[in-house]
Amino acid sequence: MELLEGERLDDLQNGYWMIQDRKDFCYGIDAVLLASFARVKQGERVLDLCTGTGIVPVLLKAKTKGKHFTGLEIQEKSVDMARRTVEYNHLENDITIVQGDVRGVDDIFSGTFFDVVTCNPPYMISSHGLSNPYLPRAIARHEILCTLEDVVRESAKRLPPRGRFYMVHRPFRLAEIINLMMRYKLEPKRMQLVYPFVNKEPNLVLIEGVKGGNSRITVEKPLIVYEKPGIYTADIRRIYGE
């Protein structure tokens, strides 16, 4: 496959490759941690919202026995790269990339339910201070085209009773996250805080919700990313498959 100007081909070290554009928003450790945290059982169908270039569906395909993975993304360029990544890896029968708005999930997938919904959404509340709020990087980071409530609400609509929702986000919005999940009947069941260093505050939170689940949450042990600058901990190396 011929890459376009500015694109590169990243080796995921699991048998698959990912097309990325260095000028736009490339996937980061948050997507890798989300794919590791999510539990997908044999034969299950997965929907990944805000899929970007499709990293989470590809990682889940590599590590689980899910039946099919669908990624939804609004940005045309990201959709094109994601579809070419699927084609390059010969995953056309396993992964489908759909272009569309998270706010229209109920219409796009009308009548279709998924066993699992995952999402690595924009974290920042507004576009304040952005010189051009419609750049791909800005859309990926800021709630310009969808909000946290849009993500939680639309995810709940596409899950059957006992269906599972997985999301990675920022801890400073944790109270809002839990409030919205409970409002839309996605009972929080598991949570894990991610710390850049053992002596720093957490900068990511991974959370699982169950549609119509009982009220009980398990807080897993903290996940520390770095032993020291540039050196991953054993837990992170395990997640990356090293």
C-alpha positions in Angstrom: 0.0 0.0 0.0 1.3 3.4 -0.9 1.3 5.9 2.0 0.2 9.5 1.5 2.4 12.5 2.2 3.2 12.8 5.9 2.0 9.3 6.7 4.0 6.6 8.4 3.4 2.9 9.1 3.8 1.9 12.8 4.5 -1.7 13.9 2.1 -2.6 16.7 4.3 -5.5 17.7 1.3 -7.9 17.6 1.3 -8.8 14.0 -0.5 -5.7 12.8 0.5 -2.3 11.5 -1.1 1.1 11.9 -1.2 4.0 9.4 -0.6 7.3 11.2 0.0 10.9 10.1 2.6 12.8 12.2 0.8 16.1 11.5 -2.5 15.0 13.0 -3.4 13.4 16.3 -1.7 10.0 16.6 -2.8 7.4 19.1 -1.2 7.4 22.5 -0.9 5.3 25.6 -4.4 6.0 26.7 -5.8 4.0 23.7 -3.4 1.1 24.5 -4.5 1.1 28.2 -8.2 1.2 27.2 -7.8 -1.8 24.9 -6.0 -3.6 27.8 -8.6 -2.7 30.4 -11.6 -3.7 28.3 -12.9 -7.2 28.6 -14.2 -8.8 25.4 -15.5 -12.4 25.5 -15.5 -14.9 22.7 -18.1 -14.2 20.0 -18.9 -10.7 21.3 -19.5 -7.6 19.1 -17.7 -4.4 19.9 -18.4 -0.8 19.0 -15.6 1.8 19.5 -16.7 5.4 19.5 -14.3 8.2 18.6 -12.1 5.5 17.0 -9.7 7.9 15.3 -7.5 5.8 13.0 -8.9 2.6 14.4 -6.3 1.7 17.0 -8.6 0.3 19.7 -10.5 -2.1 17.3 -7.1 -3.3 15.9 -5.7 -3.9 19.4 -8.9 -5.6 20.6 -8.8 -7.9 17.5 -5.2 -8.9 18.4 -5.9 -9.6 22.1 -9.4 -11.0 22.3 -11.7 -13.5 20.6 -14.4 -11.0 19.9 -16.5 -11.7 16.8 -16.5 -8.3 15.1 -15.3 -4.8 15.9 -16.9 -1.6 14.6 -15.2 1.8 14.8 -17.1 5.1 14.5 -15.2 8.3 13.6 -16.4 11.7 12.4 -13.3 13.0 10.7 -13.0 11.9 7.1 -9.2 11.8 7.0 -9.0 9.6 10.1 -11.7 7.3 8.6 -9.7 7.0 5.4 -6.5 6.0 7.3 -8.4 3.6 9.5 -10.0 1.9 6.5 -6.6 1.6 4.8 -5.1 0.1 8.0 -7.9 -2.5 8.1 -7.2 -3.3 4.4 -3.4 -3.4 4.9 -3.8 -6.0 7.7 -6.4 -8.0 5.8 -9.0 -7.5 8.6 -12.0 -6.6 6.4 -14.0 -9.5 7.8 -13.2 -8.5 11.4 -13.3 -4.7 11.5 -15.7 -2.2 10.0 -14.9 1.5 10.1 -18.0 3.8 9.8 -17.9 7.6 9.3 -20.5 9.4 11.5 -21.3 11.6 14.4 -21.3 10.1 18.0 -24.5 12.1 18.5 -26.2 10.1 15.8 -25.2 6.6 17.0 -28.8 5.7 17.6 -29.7 6.4 14.0 -26.5 5.0 12.4 -26.9 1.7 14.2 -30.7 1.6 14.6 -31.8 -1.8 15.7 -28.2 -3.0 16.3 -26.9 -3.8 19.7 -23.3 -4.4 20.8 -22.1 -6.5 23.7 -19.3 -4.0 24.4 -18.9 -0.3 23.7 -15.5 1.4 24.2 -14.5 5.0 23.9 -11.4 7.2 24.2 -13.2 10.6 23.9 -12.0 14.2 23.8 -11.0 15.1 27.4 -11.1 18.9 27.5 -14.4 20.7 28.2 -14.1 23.6 25.7 -12.1 24.9 22.8 -11.0 28.0 24.7 -7.7 29.4 23.5 -7.6 27.3 20.3 -6.7 29.4 17.2 -8.5 27.0 14.9 -10.9 24.7 16.8 -11.5 22.5 13.7 -8.0 21.2 13.3 -7.9 17.3 13.6 -5.8 17.5 16.7 -8.1 20.0 18.4 -11.2 17.9 17.6 -9.5 14.8 19.1 -8.6 16.6 22.4 -11.5 19.1 23.0 -15.3 18.6 23.2 -15.9 20.5 19.9 -18.1 17.9 18.1 -19.2 15.8 21.0 -19.5 16.0 24.8 -19.0 13.5 27.6 -22.7 13.2 28.0 -23.1 12.5 24.3 -20.7 9.6 24.6 -22.3 8.1 27.7 -25.9 8.6 26.5 -25.4 7.1 23.0 -23.3 4.2 24.4 -26.2 3.3 26.7 -28.6 3.2 23.8 -26.5 0.6 21.9 -26.0 -1.8 24.8 -28.4 -4.5 25.8 -29.1 -5.3 29.5 -25.7 -6.4 31.0 -23.8 -5.0 28.1 -20.5 -3.4 29.1 -19.1 0.1 28.6 -15.4 1.0 28.8 -13.9 4.4 28.8 -10.6 6.2 29.4 -10.7 9.8 30.6 -9.2 12.4 33.0 -9.6 12.0 36.8 -10.6 15.7 37.2 -13.9 14.8 35.6 -14.5 11.6 37.5 -17.5 12.9 39.5 -19.1 14.0 36.3 -18.3 10.6 34.6 -19.9 8.6 37.4 -22.9 10.9 37.6 -23.6 10.6 33.9 -23.1 6.8 33.8 -25.6 6.3 36.6 -28.0 8.7 35.0 -28.0 6.5 31.8 -28.1 3.2 33.7 -24.4 2.3 33.1 -23.6 1.2 36.6 -19.8 1.7 37.4 -18.3 -1.7 38.2 -14.5 -1.4 37.8 -12.1 1.6 38.0 -8.4 2.0 37.8 -6.3 5.2 38.2 -3.2 5.6 36.1 -0.2 7.6 37.4 2.7 8.9 35.3 5.1 8.3 38.3 4.5 6.7 41.7 4.8 10.1 43.5 2.6 12.1 41.0 -1.1 12.6 40.8 -3.1 10.3 38.5 -3.6 11.7 35.0 -5.9 9.0 33.5 -8.8 6.9 34.8 -10.1 3.7 33.2 -13.7 2.8 34.0 -16.2 0.0 33.3 -19.9 0.2 33.5 -22.6 -2.5 33.1 -26.0 -1.6 31.6 -28.5 -2.1 34.4 -25.9 -3.6 36.8 -26.1 -3.8 40.5 -24.5 -1.1 42.7 -21.0 -2.3 43.5 -17.6 -1.1 42.2 -14.2 -2.6 42.4 -11.2 -0.2 42.4 -8.2 -2.0 41.0 -4.6 -1.4 42.1 -3.0 1.8 40.7 -1.2 1.5 37.4 2.1 3.3 37.3 3.5 4.2 33.9 7.2 5.1 34.5 9.8 3.8 36.9 11.9 6.8 35.9 11.8 9.2 32.9 11.7 7.2 29.7 11.6 3.8 31.5 8.3 1.9 31.6 7.3 -0.1 34.6 6.9 -3.9 34.3 3.1 -3.5 34.2 3.2 -1.2 31.2 5.8 -3.4 29.5 3.4 -6.3 30.0 0.5 -4.4 28.5 2.7 -3.5 25.4 3.6 -7.2 25.1 7.3 -6.7 25.8 
